[in-house]
Amino acid sequence: MSIFEYSCNQSLDCTSDERKGSKEQQGQSRPSSEPSPQPWYSPSLISSPSSSRPQTSGQIPTHVSPGEAAGIIAYLKDKSVDELRKLLSDKDAYQQFLHSLDQVTIQNNIREELRKETLNLARENLEKEPQIVELRNQCRIIRTTELATAQEKLNELENQREEILKFYSPGSLLHRLQDAMNKVDEESEELQQKFMEKEIDTTAFVQKYKKLRSTYHRRALIHLSAKTSSIG
């Protein structure tokens, strides 16, 4: 039951109770000869003058506050029983009265404003569709050309970075230092062989040999220190 239907039934009940009490005081019990109009919303929400009050007529719907019910009843208090019954049985009369209420008018105005705003937003989106399509095409071009080139360049730089990191890794440095030690050791042995074969004089031999052995031992100490540090 809507709040309006509830208020109509409340007004009808109050009016029917007043008329019923008046008839009982006069000792009259005249049955009604006019047929009760059929309600357009639900037969259980309206009763004829000779029928008992509906079980829900005295109960406020759970979703209707007393303040709201009182506000609607204020619009119905000056209407006659026939007018109230017409509102409950005639759908057109019901709709006409419903839309004349301030609360309904305000809600209809808000709904119309929302509808217009939604239409304006939809119209703006449609107007931007060519721009959106153009941006999509540009993104597609970037993905297929510029992005592919940039990805290829990135892969190349990453490979270079890996090679540099590998070249300067502790293991690689120790390995190259060991190779340099072996090379100097071989050079000193070759120089010693030349001296034994009288291919070089003593003064030149001493200077070169001393220099080679100093280089060898310096590199050997560095190699040993680095290896010990990496193990520790």
Salt bridges, closest charged atoms under 4 A:
ASP17 OD2 - ARG53 NH2 2.12
GLU112 OE2 - ARG115 NH2 2.50
GLU162 OE2 - ARG161 NH2 3.32
ASP179 OD2 - HIS175 NE2 3.44
ASP185 OD1 - ARG213 NH1 2.79
